[in-house]
């Protein structure tokens, strides 16, 4: 945009448009992609596609697997959170979160995977709803928190393997299989910790779950059965909202 605010007077970056077009193509694939496949679909030289993929890996948007294929990381989830806000859908999701807090009587949160931990990006408390913030909030461990365990269970296997390779503590494969079977996770008991967390996945699309919705409260007060039903209803409503607004590109941005 020039000094007079006319965006048409400033030409777009051709290299940037090509990189974004490549991301669009990658976002349509349910599996990891290869250089040759992308080059063929995009009609571009292999060397050019390779350089673009290396750029995305360096920026943290993609990771190369052991077999040479490339897979999206969950970095786009953070941009997706901003997309929700910009599209106006963030307000609707906040309403769903506030209703979850009211119906369960406990604090409710939405979190995403951010590096080696889960980060709360939206939170509401019964009787005192907190505003949505795009800045990342509290960190949650991936191995013992309900949210972290759900994010790990429903993330691509490459993501879990990469975290393990970096020495990040994550649940065992057996534990993750149980979470996937049950469709939810509870926080692990810790000495002196009386808080129980329960989480379910949101947006279980081709790219893997990028968010989890959860409630937390004193163990003796939380009605697990009722909380699970409320969580599943909330997750279903969020997924429906995202599906209806698919034309806005928000679901793609989230994974």
Helices and strands as residue ranges (DSSP letters): G 7-9, H 14-27, H 35-42, H 46-58, E 62-64, E 70-72, H 76-87, H 89-104, E 107-114, E 117-124, E 139-140, H 146-154, H 157-165, H 173-182, E 185-186, E 195-202, E 211-218, H 224-244, G 246-248, H 250-253
